[in-house]
């Protein structure tokens, strides 16, 4: 009984205390400490922490401070004024190109062909003193290489066989002569190569490659969007910088870093990956070095470069922005620049988070369960949504990321690649593929096929630089070279749109046309001789 009385007394005391507190409380009192009824100093108010800003800001492992934003909110940086023009040929290229042959010579010029002629003759003269190859024969040799890329046969000998052979190839050059030129084909001075190779792994073809890239840059002005990626040219030659990439279809090859115009898929800039570069500053990422080098000729104009998660980083975005260039690319999910709150994998489908810094935005999008996509952009000052569930940054990236992949597909369509044990020859094949592959889809600068036939039928009188360079050309070689250059383009000149690549059902027609042209030219020569 005494214990029960004590418990009742305690309960009554608690109820009385609660009633006492309720009676003495005032509506302006806080739930915590008492606040005196006096004016708060403005400095003290500014010094108080803002809990909302602390919750919406986050610092990553590398020290980047991200601020979480609402979708549709205008962010805190001013976007760069975008480049307004579409991609187009340069003024010099537009003036000089009047045919497919001239277009080919715009990239692999006569000076480059003379260099190949000089060093090939030098190598062959070590075995045979009176060996000689003129420029017209070298052009015929290249035309046979292009035709072999169009007419696929099991082996080299089959290109000259009676059943599978191409009449144009047979009439242009003998098989033994083609093999003889291929065996001696060289692109540099064989006596100074060893010395140059000590500092340049690409010495065997570096001069020719440098001229090719310079011509590519000078012949075309890309549009606003440029895509950066990699190309693996398939080959298994003995080479100190041969790469193995398990995710590629051919696994082995020479890797090239490529920048392509998004709309036309034109190769704006390209250079090979030769392994560790001693000239690269220590601490600088390889991906940043590659992008800055590829984009160097196109900086300070307001262009946008699209990259994959190998290249994209916030530091790269800041470097590009300092040169009036923006970036749009996916970010690796393991990157230290990603906020910890954005790494959660268990999210609802089609949800979006937006983070911002002073230079870029990070869009975190969930296209499906347990898959999160991170897109870094310095071209968007606001992340908006449209009628669909995807954000504009995601849709823009999906449109712009395919530039290099489509270019690689075009190059493989009619590749001239053939078996070789010398890697400079494989690089030369890739040079031809890069230009003829693009020409097979875009013929804005090419003349029509009927113009080629008329040029051939007129006795090979062509207005190209070849006809005015002082070189002596046989009519048959000029005709077959023009016929080969016609195969690099496709379609007629009746429309301004993109033309389709040359179809195989057209090949027989063009083979017979070239054969008739050659017969016509030979009859004219015999008539003139008699």
VEXDREN-2710 file (C-alpha; in Angstrom, 1 decimal):
% VEXDREN-2710
k/r/px/py/pz
1/UNK/0.0/0.0/0.0
2/UNK/2.8/2.4/0.8
3/UNK/4.4/1.8/-2.7
4/UNK/1.1/2.4/-4.5
5/UNK/0.7/5.7/-2.6
6/UNK/4.1/6.9/-3.6
7/UNK/3.5/6.0/-7.3
8/UNK/0.2/8.0/-7.2
9/UNK/1.9/11.0/-5.6
10/UNK/4.6/11.0/-8.4
11/UNK/1.9/10.8/-11.1
12/UNK/0.0/13.6/-9.6
13/UNK/3.1/15.7/-9.3
14/UNK/3.9/15.1/-13.1
15/UNK/0.4/16.1/-14.1
16/UNK/0.6/19.2/-12.0
17/UNK/4.0/20.1/-13.5
18/UNK/2.7/19.7/-17.1
19/UNK/-0.4/21.8/-16.3
20/UNK/1.9/24.4/-14.8
21/UNK/4.0/24.6/-18.0
22/UNK/1.1/24.9/-20.3
23/UNK/-0.3/27.8/-18.3
24/UNK/2.9/29.8/-18.3
25/UNK/3.8/29.2/-22.0
26/UNK/3.5/32.0/-24.5
27/UNK/3.0/31.7/-28.4
28/UNK/6.3/33.5/-29.2
29/UNK/8.3/31.2/-27.1
30/UNK/10.6/28.7/-29.0
31/UNK/10.6/25.0/-28.4
32/UNK/14.1/25.1/-27.2
33/UNK/15.9/27.9/-25.3
34/UNK/14.1/31.1/-24.2
35/UNK/14.5/34.1/-26.6
36/UNK/14.6/37.6/-25.2
37/UNK/12.2/40.0/-26.7
38/UNK/14.8/42.3/-28.3
39/UNK/16.0/43.2/-31.8
40/UNK/18.5/40.8/-33.3
41/UNK/21.6/42.4/-34.8
42/UNK/21.8/42.0/-38.6
43/UNK/25.4/40.7/-38.4
44/UNK/24.4/38.0/-36.0
45/UNK/21.6/37.0/-38.4
46/UNK/24.0/36.7/-41.3
47/UNK/26.3/34.6/-39.1
48/UNK/23.7/32.0/-38.5
49/UNK/24.1/28.9/-40.6
50/UNK/21.6/28.3/-43.4
51/UNK/20.5/24.7/-43.0
52/UNK/18.9/24.5/-46.5
53/UNK/22.1/25.5/-48.3
54/UNK/24.2/23.0/-46.2
55/UNK/21.8/20.2/-47.2
56/UNK/21.9/21.1/-50.9
57/UNK/25.7/21.4/-51.2
58/UNK/28.1/18.4/-51.3
59/UNK/31.8/18.1/-51.5
60/UNK/33.3/15.1/-53.4
61/UNK/36.4/13.2/-52.8
62/UNK/38.5/15.4/-55.1
63/UNK/37.3/18.6/-53.5
64/UNK/34.6/19.6/-56.0
65/UNK/31.6/21.4/-54.5
66/UNK/28.3/20.5/-56.1
67/UNK/25.0/22.3/-55.5
68/UNK/21.9/20.3/-56.0
69/UNK/19.3/22.1/-58.2
70/UNK/15.7/21.7/-59.2
71/UNK/15.0/20.6/-62.8
72/UNK/14.3/23.7/-64.8
73/UNK/16.2/26.1/-62.6
74/UNK/18.5/28.6/-64.3
75/UNK/22.0/27.9/-63.1
76/UNK/24.7/30.2/-61.9
77/UNK/27.0/30.5/-65.0
78/UNK/26.6/32.2/-68.3
79/UNK/26.6/29.9/-71.4
80/UNK/29.1/30.5/-74.2
81/UNK/27.7/31.9/-77.4
82/UNK/27.5/28.8/-79.7
83/UNK/29.0/28.6/-83.2
84/UNK/26.3/29.4/-85.6
85/UNK/27.5/27.9/-89.0
86/UNK/27.1/24.4/-90.3
87/UNK/30.1/22.4/-91.5
88/UNK/31.2/23.3/-95.0
89/UNK/34.3/23.0/-97.3
90/UNK/36.9/25.7/-96.9
91/UNK/37.1/28.4/-99.5
92/UNK/40.3/27.0/-100.9
93/UNK/38.8/23.5/-101.3
94/UNK/35.7/24.9/-102.9
95/UNK/37.7/26.7/-105.5
96/UNK/40.1/23.9/-106.4
97/UNK/37.7/20.8/-106.4
98/UNK/35.8/20.2/-109.6
99/UNK/35.9/16.4/-109.7
100/UNK/36.3/13.3/-107.6
101/UNK/39.9/13.0/-108.6
102/UNK/40.6/16.6/-107.5
103/UNK/38.9/15.9/-104.2
104/UNK/41.2/12.9/-103.6
105/UNK/44.2/15.0/-104.5
106/UNK/43.1/17.6/-102.1
107/UNK/44.0/15.2/-99.2
108/UNK/46.7/13.1/-100.8
109/UNK/48.4/15.8/-102.9
110/UNK/50.8/15.6/-105.8
111/UNK/53.7/16.5/-103.4
112/UNK/52.8/13.5/-101.2
113/UNK/52.6/11.2/-104.3
114/UNK/56.0/12.5/-105.4
115/UNK/57.4/11.7/-102.0
116/UNK/56.1/8.1/-102.2
117/UNK/57.5/7.8/-105.7
118/UNK/60.9/9.0/-104.6
119/UNK/61.4/6.7/-101.6
120/UNK/59.8/3.7/-103.4
121/UNK/62.3/4.1/-106.2
122/UNK/65.1/4.5/-103.7
123/UNK/64.3/1.2/-102.1
124/UNK/63.8/-0.6/-105.4
125/UNK/67.1/0.7/-106.8
126/UNK/69.0/-1.2/-104.1
127/UNK/68.1/-4.4/-105.9
128/UNK/67.7/-3.2/-109.5
129/UNK/69.5/-0.1/-110.6
130/UNK/67.3/0.7/-113.5
131/UNK/64.0/0.3/-111.6
132/UNK/61.6/3.2/-112.2
133/UNK/58.1/4.2/-111.5
134/UNK/56.6/7.5/-112.7
135/UNK/53.7/9.4/-111.1
136/UNK/51.1/8.1/-113.5
137/UNK/51.9/4.5/-112.7
138/UNK/51.7/5.3/-109.0
139/UNK/48.2/6.7/-109.5
140/UNK/47.2/3.6/-111.4
141/UNK/48.6/1.5/-108.5
142/UNK/46.4/3.5/-106.0
143/UNK/43.4/3.1/-108.3
144/UNK/43.8/-0.7/-108.3
145/UNK/44.0/-0.6/-104.5
146/UNK/40.7/1.3/-104.4
147/UNK/39.0/-1.1/-106.9
148/UNK/40.2/-4.1/-104.9
149/UNK/38.4/-2.6/-101.9
150/UNK/35.1/-2.4/-103.9
151/UNK/35.4/-5.9/-105.5
152/UNK/36.2/-8.3/-102.7
153/UNK/37.8/-11.5/-103.8
154/UNK/39.4/-14.3/-101.7
155/UNK/43.0/-13.5/-102.6
156/UNK/45.2/-11.0/-104.5
157/UNK/45.6/-13.4/-107.5
158/UNK/41.8/-13.6/-107.9
159/UNK/41.6/-9.9/-108.9
160/UNK/43.4/-10.9/-112.1
161/UNK/41.7/-14.2/-112.7
162/UNK/39.5/-14.9/-115.7
163/UNK/36.4/-15.8/-113.6
164/UNK/36.6/-13.5/-110.6
165/UNK/38.9/-10.8/-111.8
166/UNK/37.9/-7.2/-112.5
167/UNK/38.4/-6.2/-116.2
168/UNK/39.3/-2.7/-115.1
169/UNK/42.1/-4.0/-112.8
170/UNK/43.4/-6.4/-115.5
171/UNK/43.5/-3.7/-118.1
172/UNK/45.2/-1.1/-115.8
173/UNK/48.2/-3.0/-114.4
174/UNK/49.7/-6.5/-114.6
175/UNK/49.6/-8.5/-111.4
176/UNK/53.4/-9.0/-111.3
177/UNK/54.0/-5.3/-111.6
178/UNK/51.4/-4.5/-108.9
179/UNK/53.1/-7.0/-106.5
180/UNK/56.5/-5.6/-107.4
181/UNK/55.4/-2.0/-106.5
182/UNK/53.8/-3.2/-103.4
183/UNK/57.0/-5.0/-102.3
184/UNK/59.0/-1.8/-102.6
185/UNK/56.4/0.7/-101.5
186/UNK/58.1/3.1/-99.0
187/UNK/57.2/6.5/-97.5
188/UNK/60.5/7.8/-96.0
189/UNK/64.2/7.8/-96.5
190/UNK/65.4/4.3/-95.6
191/UNK/69.0/5.6/-94.7
192/UNK/67.9/8.0/-92.0
193/UNK/65.0/6.0/-90.6
194/UNK/66.9/4.4/-87.7
195/UNK/68.1/7.7/-86.4
196/UNK/64.6/9.3/-86.6
197/UNK/62.9/6.3/-85.1
198/UNK/64.9/6.8/-81.8
199/UNK/62.7/9.9/-81.1
200/UNK/59.7/9.2/-83.2
201/UNK/58.0/5.7/-83.3
202/UNK/56.0/6.8/-86.3
203/UNK/59.0/7.9/-88.3
204/UNK/58.4/5.5/-91.2
205/UNK/55.4/7.4/-92.4
206/UNK/55.2/10.5/-90.1
207/UNK/56.0/13.1/-92.7
208/UNK/53.3/11.8/-95.1
209/UNK/50.8/11.4/-92.2
210/UNK/51.5/15.0/-91.1
211/UNK/50.8/16.3/-94.6
212/UNK/47.6/14.3/-94.7
213/UNK/46.3/15.6/-91.4
214/UNK/47.2/19.2/-92.4
215/UNK/45.2/18.8/-95.6
216/UNK/42.2/17.4/-93.6
217/UNK/42.2/20.4/-91.3
218/UNK/42.6/23.0/-94.1
219/UNK/39.9/21.5/-96.4
220/UNK/36.9/21.7/-94.2
221/UNK/35.3/24.0/-91.5
222/UNK/33.4/21.8/-89.1
223/UNK/30.1/22.9/-87.6
224/UNK/29.2/23.5/-83.9
225/UNK/29.3/19.9/-82.7
226/UNK/32.5/17.8/-82.9
227/UNK/32.7/14.2/-81.6
228/UNK/36.0/12.8/-80.2
229/UNK/36.6/9.1/-80.0
230/UNK/39.0/6.3/-81.0
231/UNK/39.4/4.1/-84.0
232/UNK/41.1/0.7/-84.1
233/UNK/42.4/0.0/-87.6
234/UNK/42.6/-3.8/-87.8
235/UNK/46.0/-5.2/-88.4
236/UNK/48.4/-7.8/-86.9
237/UNK/51.7/-6.5/-88.2
238/UNK/54.8/-6.4/-86.1
239/UNK/54.5/-3.0/-84.4
240/UNK/55.7/-1.6/-81.1
241/UNK/52.5/0.3/-80.5
242/UNK/50.0/-2.3/-81.6
243/UNK/46.9/-2.3/-79.3
244/UNK/44.7/-5.1/-78.1
245/UNK/41.1/-4.0/-77.2
246/UNK/38.8/-6.9/-76.2
247/UNK/35.6/-4.9/-76.8
248/UNK/36.4/-4.2/-80.4
249/UNK/35.3/-6.7/-83.2
250/UNK/38.9/-7.1/-84.5
251/UNK/40.7/-7.0/-81.1
252/UNK/44.2/-6.2/-82.6
253/UNK/45.1/-3.0/-84.5
254/UNK/46.6/0.5/-84.5
255/UNK/44.6/2.9/-82.4
256/UNK/43.9/6.4/-83.7
257/UNK/42.4/9.3/-81.8
258/UNK/39.8/11.0/-84.1
259/UNK/37.7/14.2/-84.1
260/UNK/34.7/14.1/-86.5
261/UNK/32.2/16.7/-87.5
262/UNK/28.8/15.4/-86.2
263/UNK/26.6/16.2/-89.2
264/UNK/28.9/15.2/-92.1
265/UNK/31.1/12.7/-90.2
266/UNK/34.1/14.4/-91.8
267/UNK/37.4/13.6/-90.1
268/UNK/38.6/17.0/-88.8
269/UNK/41.7/15.9/-87.0
270/UNK/43.4/12.5/-86.2
271/UNK/46.6/11.2/-84.8
272/UNK/47.9/7.8/-83.7
273/UNK/48.4/6.5/-80.2
274/UNK/52.0/5.5/-79.9
275/UNK/52.2/4.6/-76.2
276/UNK/53.5/6.7/-73.4
277/UNK/54.3/10.2/-74.6
278/UNK/57.3/11.7/-72.8
279/UNK/56.3/15.2/-73.8
280/UNK/53.0/15.0/-71.9
281/UNK/53.3/17.0/-68.6
282/UNK/53.4/14.8/-65.5
283/UNK/50.1/14.7/-63.7
284/UNK/48.1/15.5/-66.8
285/UNK/45.5/13.0/-67.8
286/UNK/45.9/11.3/-71.2
287/UNK/42.3/12.0/-72.0
288/UNK/42.7/15.7/-71.5
289/UNK/45.9/15.8/-73.6
290/UNK/44.1/14.0/-76.5
291/UNK/41.0/16.2/-76.5
292/UNK/43.0/19.5/-76.2
293/UNK/45.3/18.4/-79.1
294/UNK/42.4/17.3/-81.4
295/UNK/40.4/20.4/-80.7
296/UNK/43.3/22.9/-80.9
297/UNK/42.6/24.1/-84.5
298/UNK/38.9/24.6/-83.7
299/UNK/39.0/26.5/-80.3
300/UNK/37.8/30.0/-79.4
301/UNK/34.7/29.7/-81.8
302/UNK/32.0/28.5/-79.5
303/UNK/32.0/24.8/-80.6
304/UNK/30.9/21.9/-78.5
305/UNK/32.9/18.7/-78.2
306/UNK/31.1/15.4/-77.3
307/UNK/33.1/12.7/-75.5
308/UNK/32.5/9.4/-73.8
309/UNK/33.3/8.5/-70.2
310/UNK/37.0/7.9/-71.0
311/UNK/37.6/11.6/-71.8
312/UNK/35.0/13.5/-69.8
313/UNK/36.1/15.3/-66.6
314/UNK/35.4/18.5/-64.8
315/UNK/39.0/19.7/-65.2
316/UNK/38.7/19.2/-69.0
317/UNK/35.5/21.1/-69.0
318/UNK/37.2/24.0/-67.3
319/UNK/40.1/24.0/-69.7
320/UNK/37.8/24.0/-72.7
321/UNK/35.6/26.7/-71.3
322/UNK/38.7/29.0/-70.9
323/UNK/39.1/28.6/-74.7
324/UNK/35.4/29.4/-75.4
325/UNK/34.6/25.7/-76.1
326/UNK/32.0/23.6/-74.3
327/UNK/31.8/19.9/-73.5
328/UNK/29.0/17.3/-73.4
329/UNK/29.9/13.8/-72.3
330/UNK/29.2/10.9/-70.1
331/UNK/31.1/10.5/-66.8
332/UNK/32.5/7.2/-65.5
333/UNK/30.5/6.1/-62.5
334/UNK/33.7/5.4/-60.5
335/UNK/34.9/9.0/-61.0
336/UNK/35.9/10.9/-57.9
337/UNK/34.0/13.9/-59.2
338/UNK/30.6/12.4/-58.7
339/UNK/28.7/13.3/-55.5
340/UNK/28.2/10.6/-53.0
341/UNK/24.4/11.1/-53.0
342/UNK/24.3/10.5/-56.7
343/UNK/26.0/7.0/-56.5
344/UNK/22.9/5.3/-55.2
345/UNK/21.9/2.5/-57.6
346/UNK/18.5/1.6/-56.2
347/UNK/16.4/4.4/-57.7
348/UNK/13.1/4.7/-59.4
349/UNK/13.0/4.7/-63.2
350/UNK/13.2/8.0/-65.1
351/UNK/14.2/10.0/-62.0
352/UNK/16.6/12.8/-62.4
353/UNK/19.0/14.8/-60.2
354/UNK/20.8/17.9/-61.3
355/UNK/24.0/19.3/-59.7
356/UNK/25.8/22.4/-60.7
357/UNK/29.2/24.2/-60.2
358/UNK/30.4/27.5/-61.5
359/UNK/31.4/25.9/-64.8
360/UNK/29.2/22.9/-65.6
361/UNK/26.1/20.9/-64.8
362/UNK/25.9/17.2/-63.8
363/UNK/22.7/15.4/-64.8
364/UNK/22.1/12.1/-63.0
365/UNK/19.4/10.1/-64.9
366/UNK/18.0/6.6/-64.3
367/UNK/16.8/5.1/-67.6
368/UNK/16.0/1.7/-66.0
369/UNK/16.4/0.0/-62.6
370/UNK/20.0/-0.4/-61.3
371/UNK/21.4/1.7/-64.2
372/UNK/22.4/5.3/-63.6
373/UNK/23.8/7.6/-66.3
374/UNK/25.9/10.7/-65.5
375/UNK/26.1/13.5/-68.1
376/UNK/28.5/16.4/-67.6
377/UNK/27.7/19.5/-69.7
378/UNK/29.1/23.0/-69.9
379/UNK/26.8/24.1/-72.7
380/UNK/23.5/24.0/-70.8
381/UNK/22.7/26.7/-68.3
382/UNK/19.4/25.1/-67.4
383/UNK/18.4/21.4/-67.4
384/UNK/14.8/21.2/-68.7
385/UNK/12.4/18.4/-69.5
386/UNK/10.3/17.9/-72.5
387/UNK/7.1/15.8/-73.1
388/UNK/9.1/12.6/-72.7
389/UNK/10.8/11.4/-69.5
390/UNK/14.3/12.2/-70.8
391/UNK/16.1/15.4/-70.1
392/UNK/17.4/17.6/-72.9
393/UNK/21.0/16.9/-71.9
394/UNK/20.5/13.2/-72.3
395/UNK/18.8/13.6/-75.7
396/UNK/21.5/15.9/-76.9
397/UNK/24.2/13.5/-75.9
398/UNK/22.5/10.6/-77.6
399/UNK/22.4/12.6/-80.8
400/UNK/26.0/13.8/-80.7
401/UNK/27.9/10.8/-79.4
402/UNK/27.7/8.7/-82.7
403/UNK/30.0/10.8/-84.9
404/UNK/33.2/8.6/-84.7
405/UNK/31.2/5.4/-84.6
406/UNK/29.4/6.2/-87.9
407/UNK/32.7/7.3/-89.4
408/UNK/34.2/4.0/-88.5
409/UNK/31.3/2.2/-90.1
410/UNK/31.6/4.2/-93.3
411/UNK/35.4/3.4/-93.4
412/UNK/34.7/-0.3/-93.1
413/UNK/32.0/-0.3/-95.8
414/UNK/34.5/-0.5/-98.8
415/UNK/37.8/-0.8/-97.0
416/UNK/41.0/-1.2/-99.1
417/UNK/42.6/-3.0/-96.2
418/UNK/44.6/-6.1/-97.3
419/UNK/47.1/-8.4/-95.6
420/UNK/50.5/-6.9/-95.0
421/UNK/53.5/-7.4/-92.8
422/UNK/54.5/-3.8/-92.7
423/UNK/52.6/-1.4/-90.5
424/UNK/53.3/1.8/-92.6
425/UNK/51.4/0.1/-95.5
426/UNK/48.5/-0.5/-93.1
427/UNK/48.5/3.2/-92.1
428/UNK/48.5/4.1/-95.8
429/UNK/45.5/1.9/-96.3
430/UNK/43.8/3.7/-93.4
431/UNK/44.5/7.1/-95.1
432/UNK/42.8/6.0/-98.3
433/UNK/39.9/4.5/-96.3
434/UNK/39.4/7.7/-94.3
435/UNK/39.0/9.8/-97.5
436/UNK/37.2/7.3/-99.8
437/UNK/34.8/6.2/-97.0
438/UNK/33.6/9.7/-96.4
439/UNK/33.4/10.4/-100.2
440/UNK/31.2/7.3/-100.7
441/UNK/28.5/9.0/-98.6
442/UNK/28.9/12.7/-99.3
443/UNK/29.3/13.9/-102.9
444/UNK/28.6/17.6/-102.4
445/UNK/32.0/18.4/-103.8
446/UNK/32.1/15.6/-106.4
447/UNK/31.0/15.9/-110.1
448/UNK/28.5/13.4/-111.5
449/UNK/29.4/10.1/-113.1
450/UNK/28.4/11.3/-116.5
451/UNK/31.0/14.0/-116.2
452/UNK/33.6/11.4/-115.5
453/UNK/32.6/9.4/-118.5
454/UNK/32.7/12.4/-120.8
455/UNK/36.1/13.3/-119.4
456/UNK/37.4/9.8/-120.2
457/UNK/35.7/9.7/-123.6
458/UNK/37.4/13.0/-124.6
459/UNK/40.7/11.4/-124.6
460/UNK/41.6/11.9/-120.9
461/UNK/41.8/15.7/-121.1
462/UNK/41.1/16.5/-117.5
463/UNK/41.2/19.9/-115.8
464/UNK/42.7/18.4/-112.7
465/UNK/46.1/19.4/-111.3
466/UNK/47.4/16.2/-112.8
467/UNK/46.8/17.4/-116.3
468/UNK/48.5/20.7/-115.7
469/UNK/51.5/19.6/-113.5
470/UNK/53.8/18.9/-116.4
471/UNK/53.6/15.1/-116.0
472/UNK/53.2/12.8/-118.9
473/UNK/50.2/10.5/-118.6
474/UNK/49.0/7.8/-120.8
475/UNK/45.4/8.0/-121.8
476/UNK/44.5/4.6/-120.5
477/UNK/46.0/5.3/-117.1
478/UNK/44.1/8.6/-116.8
479/UNK/40.9/6.9/-117.8
480/UNK/41.2/4.1/-115.4
481/UNK/42.2/6.5/-112.6
482/UNK/39.1/8.6/-113.3
483/UNK/37.0/5.5/-113.3
484/UNK/38.5/4.5/-109.9
485/UNK/37.8/7.9/-108.5
486/UNK/34.2/7.7/-109.7
487/UNK/33.9/4.6/-107.5
488/UNK/34.8/6.7/-104.5
489/UNK/31.6/8.7/-104.8
490/UNK/28.0/7.6/-105.5
491/UNK/24.7/8.8/-106.9
492/UNK/24.0/11.5/-109.4
493/UNK/24.1/15.2/-109.1
494/UNK/20.4/15.7/-109.4
495/UNK/19.8/16.4/-105.7
496/UNK/21.5/18.2/-102.9
497/UNK/21.0/15.5/-100.3
498/UNK/23.4/12.8/-99.3
499/UNK/23.9/10.1/-101.8
500/UNK/24.0/6.4/-101.1
501/UNK/27.3/4.3/-101.4
502/UNK/27.9/2.6/-104.6
503/UNK/25.8/-0.6/-104.7
504/UNK/27.3/-3.8/-105.9
505/UNK/24.6/-4.2/-108.6
506/UNK/26.1/-1.1/-110.2
507/UNK/29.6/-2.4/-110.2
508/UNK/29.2/-4.6/-113.3
509/UNK/27.8/-1.6/-115.2
510/UNK/30.7/0.6/-114.2
511/UNK/33.3/-2.1/-114.9
512/UNK/32.0/-2.5/-118.4
513/UNK/31.9/1.3/-118.9
514/UNK/35.5/1.7/-117.8
515/UNK/36.5/-1.2/-120.1
516/UNK/34.7/0.5/-123.1
517/UNK/36.4/3.8/-122.2
518/UNK/39.8/2.1/-122.2
519/UNK/39.2/0.4/-125.5
520/UNK/38.1/3.8/-127.0
521/UNK/41.2/5.5/-125.7
522/UNK/43.5/2.7/-127.0
523/UNK/41.9/2.9/-130.5
524/UNK/42.5/6.7/-130.5
525/UNK/46.2/6.1/-129.6
526/UNK/46.7/3.5/-132.3
527/UNK/45.1/5.8/-134.8
528/UNK/47.4/8.7/-133.8
529/UNK/50.4/6.4/-134.0
530/UNK/49.6/5.2/-137.5
END
